[in-house]
Amino acid sequence: MLAGSVIRRAWRSARVKVLTPEEFESPLGKRVYDLRHTCLTNWLNDGVPAAQVAEWAGNSVPVLLAIYTWCVSGQLTDLKKRIEARGELPEIPV
């Protein structure tokens, strides 16, 4: 086990070495835990069902959705096409 301060210093050092100065000053990967958020967000945005992501993350679906609902994006067009293909979507003005 390592102390949190040791991990934070190593993480900061790694960020300095691999990121541009602008990226380093941004919130990009500011904390090691941000990698978890990125991973879960990517899974949700790639269409992995929330129940499956919650199981993999060790969360309940309500907790997962409370945290990640705001960052799920880019699926509306695909979802509309899937529903329209089944003939179950009423005409919606664009």
PyMOL commands that set and color helices and strands:
alter all, ss='L'
color gray80, all
select helices_A, chain A and resi 4-18+21-25+34-45+50-57+61-71+76-85
alter helices_A, ss='H'
color red, helices_A
deselect
rebuild
show_as cartoon
